[in-house]
Amino acid sequence: MAAVTAGYPLGAMATGLVAGQLLPEYGWRSLFVLGGTITLAMALFVYWLIPESLQFLLEKRPHGALVQINKILLRLGREPLKKLPRINAEHCDGSSGVFANMLALLNPVNRRTTLNLWLTFFVCFCTLYFLMSWIPKLVVNAGLPEQTGNYAFSLFNMGGVLGIFLLGSLATRWKLTGLVSFFLVSAATGMIIFALAPRDESLLLVLIFLIGLMQQGGFCGLYAVAAKVYPTGIRSTGVGWAVGLGRFGAVIGPAVAGVTIASGVSMAGNFYLFAVPMLLGGVLAYRLQVE
């Protein structure tokens, strides 16, 4: 999960570098052509090369399940199966359709976890996209050079890459939701320190790097949490709804920041404001209690 989700900040950094080369020569349409082409190529890559999970193949048993299972087992260094094992029905998490899966997210067993997870993603998306959208502008508004704003954005994402791998490494030894909560609360604390810090360029860049490390590390850990809180039959539905509804925060966060910035709220004031949902996200993540 860490390796996969590290693609978010890596992609953000790469996009900035590529855009700087393409825009002057080929205009904004070139970014859409390149992005669309890469997306189509990745769709084919996913379809042909990424295997289904063993648990799904054992429970659903699509055509050719045994062959697919043995290919995966060989890649994992395990002995292939001669035939599919019998599965006890009570241990099977089979689903009964898309709408049934959606309703299952809010049944009495899953409702509290689902609502907690949705709210956690929402508040974390608010702060993440506030930072992703407004760091360069806020730095410039604070009286620092435009180049410093660009450095701050790059360092925020570089910290994010390292933070994701750090959390992934630590999660092999410590409780996942405890780590995610610690990272998110630390990010909120870092945002408050950033707001209080003197306008020293080097100090602010170090702080924004650390905020990126803790904030994006903790946020991407939520994807692993979401994958663990649901049984196999509704897992993809659960993750999809959590991320999808959470992205309302990706709209609301930057929009609120746009209003506050236009109203003359300082960089420090905005960091104070968006440290609140970050802190709330840390508390909510801890309540999910996932190993």
ROKOLVEX-954307 format. One line per 10 residues: number of its first residue (from 1); their letters; for each residue x, y, z of N, C-alpha, C. Coordinates in Angstrom, 2 decimals, padded with zeros to 5 digits. Each point is the difference from the previous one (the first is absolute). Layout:
N
NUM) A) X:Y:Z:X:Y:Z:X:Y:Z; ...
END
This chain:
291
1) MAAVTAGYPL) 000.83:-001.20:000.00:-000.83:001.20:000.00:000.87:001.26:000.00; 001.10:-000.05:000.75:000.89:001.17:000.05:000.60:000.29:-001.37; 000.47:-001.06:-000.67:000.62:000.19:-001.31:-001.00:000.55:-001.01; -001.23:-000.49:000.07:-001.03:000.45:-000.95:-000.39:001.45:000.26; -000.31:000.32:001.26:-000.50:001.34:000.30:001.10:001.06:-000.07; 001.26:-000.42:000.01:001.08:000.97:-000.21:-000.09:000.63:-001.38; -000.75:-000.63:-000.89:-000.19:000.56:-001.33:-000.69:001.35:000.01; -000.80:000.29:001.03:-000.69:001.30:000.06:000.99:001.16:000.06; 000.84:000.10:001.03:000.94:001.12:000.02:001.06:-000.07:-001.09; 000.41:-001.22:-000.40:000.95:-000.11:-001.10:-000.60:000.56:-001.28
11) GAMATGLVAG) -001.26:-000.34:-000.24:-000.69:000.52:-001.18:-000.15:001.51:000.04; -000.25:000.53:001.20:-000.14:001.46:000.14:001.30:000.70:-000.36; 001.12:-000.56:000.47:001.30:000.60:-000.33:000.29:-000.14:-001.49; -000.26:-001.19:-000.55:000.30:-000.24:-001.42:-000.85:000.90:-000.90; -001.26:000.21:000.39:-000.88:000.85:-000.80:000.54:001.42:-000.10; 000.47:000.50:001.13:000.56:001.35:-000.03:001.20:000.10:-000.92; 000.86:-001.00:000.03:001.19:000.01:-000.85:-000.38:-000.11:-001.48; -000.93:-000.91:-000.30:-000.41:-000.19:-001.40:-000.74:001.21:-000.53; -000.88:000.57:000.84:-000.76:001.17:-000.43:000.92:001.17:-000.33; 001.05:000.14:000.78:000.95:001.08:-000.26:000.66:-000.13:-001.36
21) QLLPEYGWRS) 000.15:-001.22:-000.49:000.61:-000.23:-001.31:-001.01:000.10:-001.15; -001.22:-000.50:000.23:-000.98:-000.08:-001.08:-000.75:001.31:-000.25; -000.40:000.67:001.06:-000.87:001.17:-000.15:000.59:001.10:-000.90; 001.25:000.38:000.16:000.52:001.08:-000.85:000.02:-000.37:-001.49; 000.23:-001.27:-000.30:000.16:-000.41:-001.39:-001.30:-000.45:-000.65; -000.84:-000.72:000.77:-001.16:-000.67:-000.61:-001.35:000.42:000.59; -000.02:000.80:001.04:-001.27:000.48:000.55:-000.65:-000.99:000.95; -001.10:000.45:000.62:-000.64:-000.81:001.05:-000.60:-001.29:-000.53; -000.40:-000.05:-001.29:-000.62:-001.22:-000.53:000.97:-001.18:000.00; 001.28:000.30:-000.09:000.99:-001.08:-000.03:-000.02:-000.80:001.31
31) LFVLGGTITL) -000.30:000.66:001.12:-000.07:-000.70:001.29:-001.15:-000.99:000.02; -001.13:000.37:-000.60:-001.15:-000.91:-000.05:000.28:-001.18:-000.93; 000.65:000.26:-001.12:000.34:-001.09:-000.93:000.94:-000.99:000.68; 001.03:000.53:000.63:000.96:-000.87:000.67:-000.66:-000.76:001.15; -000.75:000.70:000.83:-000.66:-000.65:001.13:-001.00:-001.06:-000.44; -000.79:000.30:-001.03:-000.96:-000.98:-000.50:000.67:-001.22:-000.59; 001.09:000.20:-000.72:000.73:-001.13:-000.60:000.57:-000.91:001.07; 000.60:000.59:001.01:000.58:-000.79:001.09:-001.09:-000.76:000.75; -001.15:000.65:000.22:-001.11:-000.65:000.70:-000.51:-001.21:-000.79; -000.15:000.14:-001.31:-000.43:-001.14:-000.82:001.01:-001.14:000.06
41) AMALFVYWLI) 001.28:000.34:-000.04:001.03:-001.03:000.08:-000.06:-000.71:001.35; -000.24:000.73:001.07:-000.09:-000.60:001.33:-001.22:-000.90:000.13; -001.10:000.37:-000.69:-001.20:-000.85:000.03:000.31:-001.38:-000.59; 000.73:-000.02:-001.10:000.39:-001.27:-000.61:000.96:-000.76:000.92; 000.92:000.71:000.60:000.96:-000.61:000.92:-000.72:-000.68:001.15; -000.96:000.69:000.59:-000.76:-000.56:001.12:-000.76:-001.24:-000.43; -000.65:000.08:-001.16:-000.85:-001.11:-000.46:000.82:-001.26:-000.26; 001.16:000.15:-000.61:000.76:-001.17:-000.42:001.00:-000.50:001.03; 000.54:000.87:000.82:001.15:-000.39:000.82:-000.24:-000.06:001.50; -001.04:000.66:000.50:-000.22:-000.02:001.45:-000.97:-001.13:000.35
51) PESLQFLLEK) 000.41:-000.96:000.81:-000.85:-001.15:000.29:-001.09:000.32:001.01; -001.06:-000.82:-000.03:-001.05:000.10:001.01:000.53:-000.56:001.31; -000.64:000.34:001.13:000.47:-000.51:001.28:-000.31:-001.48:000.15; 000.85:-000.68:000.74:-000.21:-001.43:000.25:-001.35:-000.25:000.69; -000.31:000.84:000.97:-001.24:-000.21:000.75:-001.22:000.11:-000.90; 000.01:000.98:-000.90:-001.11:000.16:-000.93:-000.12:-001.22:-000.92; 001.14:-000.47:-000.54:-000.03:-001.14:-000.91:-000.49:-001.26:000.70; 000.38:-000.18:001.25:-000.43:-001.19:000.75:-001.48:000.04:000.33; -000.51:001.19:000.27:-001.40:000.11:000.39:-000.94:000.09:-001.20; 000.37:000.79:-001.01:-000.88:000.20:-001.16:000.15:-001.09:-001.07
61) RPHGALVQIN) 001.20:-000.54:-000.12:000.30:-001.08:-000.94:-000.46:000.29:-001.43; 000.52:001.08:-000.61:-000.34:000.26:-001.40:000.63:-001.06:-000.90; -000.31:000.05:-001.28:000.57:-000.95:-000.96:001.53:000.12:000.00; 000.68:-001.15:000.11:001.46:-000.01:000.02:000.60:000.41:001.33; -000.80:-000.09:001.07:000.48:000.45:001.32:001.23:-000.79:000.45; 000.00:-001.32:-000.20:001.11:-000.82:000.46:001.31:000.41:-000.69; -000.07:000.24:-001.30:001.20:000.42:-000.74:000.50:001.34:000.52; -000.91:000.94:000.22:000.40:001.31:000.50:000.60:-000.09:001.40; -000.60:-000.83:000.85:000.49:-000.17:001.36:001.41:-000.58:000.00; 000.23:-001.01:-000.83:001.31:-000.63:-000.04:001.08:000.93:-000.54
71) KILLRLGREP) -000.37:000.87:-000.94:000.97:000.99:-000.49:000.44:000.93:001.13; -000.98:000.42:000.81:000.32:000.89:001.12:000.83:-000.73:001.05; -000.36:-001.25:000.29:000.73:-000.77:001.00:001.46:-000.21:-000.41; 000.21:-000.25:-001.29:001.38:-000.18:-000.49:000.81:001.28:000.16; -000.64:001.15:-000.26:000.70:001.27:000.16:000.33:000.26:001.47; -000.80:-000.56:000.89:000.23:000.17:001.44:000.91:-001.09:000.57; 000.48:-000.90:-000.88:000.88:-001.07:000.44:-000.72:-001.10:000.75; -001.29:-000.22:-000.30:-000.79:-001.03:000.67:-000.32:-001.14:-000.98; -000.32:-001.15:000.58:-000.35:-001.17:-000.81:-001.36:000.22:-000.67; -000.14:-000.36:-001.28:-001.30:000.15:-000.67:-001.01:-001.02:000.53
81) LKKLPRINAE) -001.27:000.32:-000.18:-001.09:-000.88:000.42:-000.37:-000.96:-001.13; -000.36:-001.22:000.36:-000.47:-000.96:-001.00:-001.48:000.19:-000.29; -000.73:000.48:001.00:-001.41:000.31:-000.19:-000.40:001.08:001.00; -001.11:000.64:-000.27:-000.47:001.05:000.89:-000.49:-000.60:001.31; 000.40:000.57:001.13:-000.47:-000.53:001.28:-001.47:000.34:000.23; -000.62:-000.76:000.85:-001.38:000.29:000.36:-000.01:001.17:000.98; -000.95:000.90:-000.20:-000.12:001.18:000.85:-001.28:-000.12:000.83; 000.17:000.13:001.31:-001.16:-000.01:000.88:-000.83:001.25:-000.26; -001.27:-000.17:-000.25:-000.87:001.11:-000.37:000.00:001.11:001.04; 000.12:-000.35:001.26:-000.06:001.01:001.05:001.24:000.87:000.05
91) HCDGSSGVFA) 001.08:-000.47:-000.67:001.22:000.79:-000.05:000.14:000.74:-001.32; -001.01:-000.07:-000.81:000.04:000.64:-001.31:-000.66:001.37:000.09; 000.70:001.03:-000.48:-000.51:001.36:000.07:-000.64:000.42:-001.31; -000.61:-000.93:-000.69:-000.54:000.30:-001.30:-001.00:001.13:000.01; -000.01:000.79:-001.06:-000.93:001.11:-000.10:-001.14:-000.38:-000.92; -001.06:000.79:000.03:-001.18:-000.34:-000.79:-000.37:001.12:-000.95; 000.96:000.78:-000.46:-000.27:001.04:-000.97:000.45:001.36:000.48; 000.08:000.94:-000.95:000.53:001.33:000.30:-000.85:000.71:001.04; -001.33:000.01:-000.21:-000.86:000.75:000.92:-000.03:-000.66:001.38; 000.04:-001.33:000.02:000.04:-000.69:001.29:001.28:000.34:000.74
101) NMLALLNPVN) 001.11:000.10:-000.72:001.27:000.37:000.62:-000.05:001.41:000.57; -000.62:000.92:-000.76:-000.12:001.37:000.48:-000.82:000.06:001.28; -001.10:-000.74:000.03:-000.86:-000.01:001.19:000.72:-000.66:001.17; 000.85:-000.99:-000.31:000.72:-000.70:001.07:000.95:000.92:000.75; 000.45:001.07:-000.66:000.90:000.93:000.67:-000.67:000.69:001.18; -001.34:000.10:-000.08:-000.73:000.72:001.05:-000.91:-000.92:000.81; 000.24:-001.31:-000.08:-000.78:-000.90:000.84:000.45:000.16:001.46; -000.74:-000.54:000.96:000.36:000.20:001.42:001.43:-000.41:000.36; 000.54:-000.99:-000.72:001.35:-000.47:000.31:001.05:001.01:-000.45; -000.20:000.60:-001.18:001.03:000.86:-000.60:-000.26:001.49:000.13
111) RRTTLNLWLT) -001.19:000.41:000.44:-000.39:001.41:-000.10:000.96:000.93:000.73; 000.32:-000.31:001.24:000.85:000.90:000.79:001.39:000.12:-000.63; 000.56:-001.13:-000.42:001.31:000.02:-000.64:-000.03:000.80:-001.29; -001.05:-000.22:-000.79:-000.12:000.68:-001.29:-000.08:001.51:000.16; -000.87:000.47:000.88:-000.15:001.44:000.20:001.28:000.63:000.55; 000.65:-000.72:000.90:001.28:000.46:000.55:001.05:000.12:-001.10; 000.06:-001.02:-000.86:000.97:-000.01:-001.09:-000.27:001.12:-001.00; -001.28:000.19:-000.36:-000.36:001.06:-000.94:000.41:001.37:000.53; -000.29:000.25:001.27:000.32:001.30:000.58:001.52:000.20:000.09; 000.72:-001.08:000.29:001.46:000.09:000.08:000.59:000.39:-001.35
121) FFVCFCTLYF) -000.44:-000.66:-001.06:000.48:000.34:-001.34:-000.38:001.43:-000.35; -001.23:000.41:000.35:-000.47:001.35:-000.35:000.89:001.07:000.60; 000.25:-000.07:001.31:000.76:001.07:000.65:001.47:-000.02:-000.45; 000.53:-001.21:-000.25:001.39:-000.08:-000.47:000.14:000.54:-001.42; -000.99:-000.29:-000.86:000.02:000.56:-001.35:-000.07:001.53:000.05; -000.79:000.55:000.93:-000.11:001.46:000.13:001.37:000.63:000.19; 000.75:-000.52:000.95:001.30:000.59:000.30:001.03:-000.31:-001.07; 000.00:-001.25:-000.50:000.98:-000.37:-001.03:-000.14:000.89:-001.23; -001.22:000.19:-000.48:-000.17:000.77:-001.23:000.10:001.50:000.24; -000.23:000.45:001.22:000.33:001.38:000.34:001.50:000.22:-000.19
131) LMSWIPKLVV) 000.81:-000.91:000.55:001.45:000.13:-000.11:000.46:-000.17:-001.44; -000.54:-001.00:-000.70:000.41:-000.25:-001.38:-000.33:001.18:-000.91; -001.12:000.67:000.29:-000.48:001.06:-000.89:000.60:001.37:000.31; 000.29:000.26:001.26:000.27:001.38:000.40:001.38:000.25:000.59; 000.82:-001.01:000.19:001.33:000.25:000.59:000.79:001.07:-000.76; 000.17:-000.12:-001.32:000.80:001.03:-000.70:-000.58:001.41:000.16; -001.33:000.13:-000.14:-000.64:001.32:000.10:000.16:000.59:001.39; -000.20:-000.82:001.04:000.10:000.49:001.37:001.43:000.46:000.32; 000.98:-000.75:-000.49:001.40:000.36:000.24:000.32:001.34:-000.65; -000.47:000.20:-001.22:000.23:001.27:-000.70:-000.72:001.13:000.71
141) NAGLPEQTGN) -001.27:-000.25:000.43:-000.76:001.02:000.71:000.67:000.41:001.32; 000.79:-000.93:000.56:000.70:000.30:001.25:001.25:000.84:-000.22; 000.28:000.34:-001.26:001.11:000.88:-000.29:001.27:-000.70:-000.45; -000.07:-001.31:-000.20:001.17:-000.75:-000.44:000.01:-000.12:-001.52; 001.16:-000.26:-000.61:000.08:-000.07:-001.47:-000.86:-001.13:-000.58; -000.41:000.18:-001.26:-000.81:-001.02:-000.68:000.75:-001.32:-000.09; 001.30:000.06:-000.20:000.79:-001.22:-000.07:-000.07:-000.78:001.32; -000.07:000.70:001.11:-000.13:-000.66:001.29:-001.33:-000.74:000.10; -001.06:000.60:-000.58:-001.29:-000.67:-000.03:000.06:-001.31:-000.77; 000.72:000.02:-001.14:000.15:-001.23:-000.78:000.84:-001.04:000.76
151) YAFSLFNMGG) 001.05:000.46:000.67:000.80:-000.91:000.80:-000.86:-000.63:001.10; -000.83:000.82:000.64:-000.84:-000.49:001.08:-000.94:-001.10:-000.50; -000.60:000.20:-001.17:-000.90:-001.01:-000.56:000.75:-001.30:-000.29; 001.19:000.11:-000.57:000.78:-001.19:-000.32:000.43:-000.74:001.27; 000.42:000.77:001.01:000.43:-000.62:001.25:-001.16:-000.65:000.73; -001.18:000.59:-000.08:-001.20:-000.60:000.60:-000.26:-001.38:-000.59; 000.11:-000.12:-001.32:-000.23:-001.28:-000.65:001.16:-000.97:000.19; 001.22:000.52:000.04:001.14:-000.87:000.27:-000.12:-000.59:001.40; -000.38:000.81:000.96:-000.24:-000.50:001.34:-001.10:-001.03:000.01; -001.04:000.21:-000.83:-001.09:-000.96:-000.09:000.47:-001.38:-000.45
161) VLGIFLLGSL) 000.87:-000.04:-001.00:000.53:-001.29:-000.48:000.72:-000.73:001.13; 000.87:000.71:000.69:000.75:-000.62:001.08:-000.92:-000.41:001.15; -000.99:000.84:000.28:-000.93:-000.31:001.08:-000.81:-001.25:-000.27; -000.41:-000.19:-001.24:-000.79:-001.18:-000.37:000.82:-001.27:000.20; 001.25:000.02:-000.46:000.84:-001.19:000.17:000.36:-000.21:001.47; 000.17:001.08:000.74:000.29:-000.12:001.42:-001.16:-000.65:000.73; -001.22:000.46:-000.26:-001.16:-000.61:000.66:-000.15:-001.46:-000.42; 000.21:-000.28:-001.29:-000.11:-001.39:-000.45:000.99:-000.91:000.70; 001.21:000.52:000.24:001.01:-000.79:000.71:-000.37:-000.21:001.46; -000.44:001.07:000.67:-000.35:-000.09:001.41:-001.25:-000.86:000.23
171) ATRWKLTGLV) -000.90:-000.04:-001.00:-001.25:-000.75:000.16:000.23:-001.50:000.08; 001.19:-000.47:-000.35:000.29:-001.42:000.15:000.29:-000.36:001.45; 000.18:001.04:000.85:000.35:-000.26:001.40:-000.99:000.59:000.99; -000.72:001.04:-000.40:-000.92:000.65:000.93:-001.40:000.06:-000.58; -000.96:000.25:000.85:-001.41:000.05:-000.38:-000.23:001.09:-001.05; -000.70:-000.37:-001.08:-000.15:000.90:-001.15:-000.73:001.29:000.38; -001.17:-000.11:000.63:-000.76:001.21:000.30:000.70:000.87:001.04; 000.77:-000.61:000.90:000.78:000.79:000.94:001.04:000.84:-000.72; 000.66:-000.60:-001.00:001.00:000.72:-000.78:-000.64:001.11:-000.83; -001.11:-000.33:-000.67:-000.69:001.00:-000.83:-000.41:001.18:000.87
181) SFFLVSAATG) -000.57:-000.28:001.16:-000.41:001.06:000.92:001.19:000.85:000.43; 001.10:-000.63:000.35:001.20:000.73:000.41:000.50:000.90:-001.11; 000.03:-000.50:-001.22:000.48:000.79:-001.13:-000.91:001.21:-000.24; -001.31:-000.21:000.05:-000.93:001.09:-000.28:000.02:001.06:001.10; 000.04:-000.44:001.25:000.08:000.96:001.11:001.32:000.76:-000.06; 001.08:-000.68:-000.37:001.29:000.67:-000.14:-000.03:001.03:-001.13; -000.71:-000.33:-001.09:-000.14:000.95:-001.10:-000.75:001.25:000.46; -001.08:-000.20:000.77:-000.74:001.15:000.53:000.88:000.85:000.90; 000.78:-000.66:000.85:000.93:000.72:000.88:001.03:000.77:-000.83; 000.51:-000.64:-001.05:000.96:000.66:-000.88:-000.59:001.23:-000.68
191) MIIFALAPRD) -001.28:-000.06:-000.36:-000.65:001.15:-000.63:-000.11:001.18:000.98; -000.26:-000.31:001.27:-000.08:001.06:001.01:001.39:000.61:000.23; 001.02:-000.86:000.06:001.38:000.51:000.16:000.38:000.86:-001.20; -000.38:-000.45:-001.20:000.27:000.76:-001.23:-000.62:001.39:000.09; -001.24:000.06:000.50:-000.69:001.29:000.12:000.67:000.92:001.01; 000.59:-000.59:001.05:000.64:000.79:001.05:001.43:000.39:-000.34; 000.62:-000.72:-000.94:001.42:000.17:-000.29:000.28:001.35:-000.64; 001.19:000.57:000.23:000.39:001.24:-000.68:000.14:-000.23:-001.50; -000.12:001.05:-000.79:000.04:-000.12:-001.46:001.43:-000.19:-000.51; 000.64:-001.04:000.49:001.33:-000.36:-000.46:-000.15:-001.07:-001.09
201) ESLLLVLIFL) 000.53:000.28:-001.17:-000.22:-000.87:-001.16:000.44:-001.43:000.25; 001.20:-000.21:000.51:000.52:-001.35:000.22:-000.84:-000.76:001.02; -000.38:000.68:001.07:-000.80:-000.64:001.04:-001.37:-000.41:-000.54; -000.64:000.87:-000.76:-001.32:-000.31:-000.54:000.05:-001.17:-000.98; 001.06:-000.08:-000.79:000.12:-001.11:-000.95:000.21:-001.33:000.73; 000.78:000.03:001.08:000.17:-001.21:000.79:-001.34:-000.43:000.61; -000.75:000.95:000.53:-001.28:-000.30:000.63:-001.01:-000.55:-001.02; -000.04:000.58:-001.20:-000.97:-000.47:-000.99:000.37:-001.40:-000.49; 001.29:-000.30:-000.03:000.44:-001.35:-000.33:-000.49:-001.00:001.05; 000.14:000.36:001.28:-000.43:-000.89:001.08:-001.52:-000.14:000.03
211) IGLMQQGGFC) -000.71:001.08:-000.29:-001.46:-000.07:-000.06:-000.42:-000.97:-001.11; 000.65:000.11:-001.16:-000.31:-000.91:-001.10:000.29:-001.44:000.37; 001.11:-000.23:000.69:000.37:-001.35:000.42:-001.07:-000.61:000.90; -000.44:000.75:001.00:-000.96:-000.53:000.96:-001.41:-000.03:-000.57; -000.39:001.08:-000.70:-001.38:000.08:-000.48:-000.28:-001.02:-001.09; 000.85:-000.06:-001.01:-000.25:-000.93:-001.10:000.29:-001.44:000.40; 000.97:-000.20:000.89:000.24:-001.34:000.51:-001.22:-000.54:000.73; -000.57:000.81:000.90:-001.18:-000.42:000.73:-001.22:-000.15:-000.88; -000.17:000.95:-000.93:-001.18:-000.06:-000.88:000.01:-001.24:-000.87; 001.11:-000.31:-000.61:000.05:-001.18:-000.87:-000.12:-001.29:000.80
221) GLYAVAAKVY) 000.36:000.03:001.29:-000.25:-001.15:000.84:-001.48:-000.31:000.15; -000.85:001.02:-000.22:-001.45:-000.23:000.09:-000.49:-000.97:-001.07; 000.67:-000.05:-001.14:-000.40:-000.95:-001.04:000.17:-001.43:000.49; 001.10:-000.25:000.70:000.22:-001.33:000.57:-001.02:-000.29:001.09; -000.33:001.01:000.79:-001.03:-000.17:001.04:-001.33:-000.36:-000.64; -000.38:000.74:-001.05:-001.28:-000.25:-000.67:-000.06:-001.41:-000.58; 001.12:-000.50:-000.49:000.03:-001.35:-000.57:-000.12:-001.08:001.07; 000.32:000.35:001.25:-000.01:-001.01:001.07:-001.29:-000.03:000.81; -000.78:001.06:-000.04:-001.17:000.04:000.89:-001.20:-000.75:-000.55; 000.03:-000.36:-001.30:-001.13:-000.68:-000.61:000.35:-001.42:-000.41
231) PTGIRSTGVG) -000.99:-000.92:-000.01:000.23:-001.35:-000.53:000.20:000.05:-001.51; 000.53:-001.08:-000.56:000.37:-000.02:-001.42:-001.14:000.38:-000.92; -001.20:-000.49:000.27:-001.12:000.20:-000.91:-000.37:001.45:-000.23; 000.24:000.87:000.98:-000.36:001.41:-000.15:001.22:000.92:000.12; 001.19:-000.59:-000.05:001.21:000.80:000.23:000.19:001.08:-001.05; -000.07:-000.37:-001.28:000.23:001.01:-001.04:-001.09:001.05:000.02; -001.25:-000.42:000.28:-001.09:000.97:000.12:000.25:000.95:001.16; 000.44:-000.55:001.13:000.25:000.82:001.18:001.11:001.01:-000.23; 001.10:-000.44:-000.61:001.11:000.91:-000.27:-000.44:001.07:-001.00; -000.71:-000.42:-001.04:-000.45:000.94:-001.03:-000.90:001.09:000.54
241) WAVGLGRFGA) -000.97:-000.39:000.84:-000.90:000.99:000.57:000.72:000.92:000.97; 000.91:-000.53:000.79:000.74:000.84:000.95:000.83:001.05:-000.73; 000.72:-000.43:-001.04:000.83:000.93:-000.75:-000.86:000.97:-000.81; -001.07:-000.53:-000.62:-000.87:000.84:-000.81:-000.70:001.09:000.79; -000.62:-000.38:001.10:-000.68:001.00:000.83:001.01:000.92:000.68; 001.15:-000.57:000.37:001.03:000.83:000.61:000.46:001.11:-000.91; -000.07:-000.22:-001.31:000.48:001.01:-000.95:-000.89:001.24:-000.03; -001.16:-000.05:000.61:-000.73:001.26:000.19:000.86:000.96:000.81; 000.79:-000.55:000.91:000.92:000.83:000.76:001.06:000.63:-000.88; 000.38:-000.71:-001.10:000.98:000.54:-000.93:-000.55:001.20:-000.76
251) VIGPAVAGVT) -001.32:000.11:-000.06:-000.65:001.16:-000.64:-000.21:001.11:001.03; -000.51:-000.39:001.16:-000.37:000.99:001.01:001.23:000.67:000.61; 001.05:-000.79:000.30:001.19:000.56:000.64:000.62:001.14:-000.79; 000.41:-000.23:-001.26:000.58:001.10:-000.78:-000.97:001.15:-000.22; -001.31:-000.30:-000.12:-000.98:001.07:-000.21:-000.08:000.90:001.22; -000.05:-000.59:001.18:-000.01:000.78:001.24:001.27:000.84:000.10; 001.13:-000.62:-000.32:001.27:000.74:000.04:-000.01:001.17:-000.98; -000.60:-000.20:-001.17:-000.10:001.08:-000.96:-000.76:001.19:000.55; -001.08:-000.29:000.72:-000.79:001.08:000.60:000.79:000.70:001.10; 000.68:-000.77:000.85:000.75:000.61:001.10:001.18:000.82:-000.51
261) IASGVSMAGN) 000.67:-000.50:-001.03:001.13:000.74:-000.57:-000.48:001.29:-000.64; -001.11:-000.08:-000.74:-000.57:001.20:-000.62:-000.47:001.00:001.04; -000.36:-000.50:001.18:-000.46:000.87:001.08:001.16:000.60:000.78; 001.22:-000.37:-000.35:001.16:000.59:000.65:000.55:-000.78:001.17; -000.47:-001.24:000.20:000.53:-000.82:001.08:001.44:-000.38:-000.34; 000.88:000.13:000.96:001.43:-000.22:-000.23:000.32:-001.48:-000.18; 001.25:-000.27:-000.42:000.46:-001.37:-000.11:-000.09:-000.71:001.34; 000.40:000.68:001.07:-000.07:-000.60:001.33:-001.44:-000.32:000.37; -000.92:000.92:-000.29:-001.41:-000.23:000.33:-000.56:-001.21:-000.72; 000.35:-000.17:-001.26:-000.47:-001.16:-000.76:000.58:-001.30:000.53
271) FYLFAVPMLL) 001.25:000.03:000.41:000.60:-001.21:000.56:-000.64:-000.36:001.34; -000.32:001.00:000.81:-000.74:-000.26:001.24:-001.35:-000.64:-000.32; -000.70:000.58:-000.97:-001.34:-000.47:-000.34:000.01:-001.45:-000.47; 000.93:-000.35:-000.90:-000.02:-001.34:-000.58:000.76:-001.02:000.85; 000.63:000.45:001.06:000.54:-000.96:000.96:-001.12:-000.69:000.77; -001.17:000.64:000.09:-001.14:-000.56:000.75:-000.52:-001.28:-000.63; -000.36:-000.01:-001.31:-000.44:-001.27:-000.60:001.09:-001.07:000.00; 001.27:000.44:-000.09:001.09:-000.97:000.06:000.05:-000.69:001.35; -000.16:000.78:001.06:-000.02:-000.55:001.35:-001.21:-000.92:000.19; -001.15:000.42:-000.50:-001.20:-000.83:000.08:000.19:-001.32:-000.74
281) GGVLAYRLQV) 000.68:000.06:-001.15:000.28:-001.22:-000.76:000.84:-000.97:000.80; 000.98:000.51:000.76:000.82:-000.88:000.83:-000.80:-000.69:001.08; -000.93:000.73:000.62:-000.85:-000.59:001.05:-000.92:-001.06:-000.60; -000.61:000.32:-001.14:-000.93:-000.94:-000.64:000.73:-001.26:-000.47; 001.20:000.17:-000.54:000.77:-001.16:-000.46:000.30:-000.95:001.16; 000.32:000.55:001.14:000.31:-000.84:001.17:-001.22:-000.83:000.41; -001.19:000.55:-000.17:-001.22:-000.71:000.40:-000.30:-001.22:-000.88; 000.61:-000.09:-001.17:-000.29:-001.11:-000.91:000.62:-001.32:000.49; 001.07:000.09:000.77:000.58:-001.17:000.67:000.30:-001.17:-000.98; 000.93:000.25:-000.90:000.44:-001.02:-000.96:001.46:-000.33:000.27
291) E) 000.31:-001.32:000.08:001.38:-000.43:000.25:000.87:000.24:-001.22
END
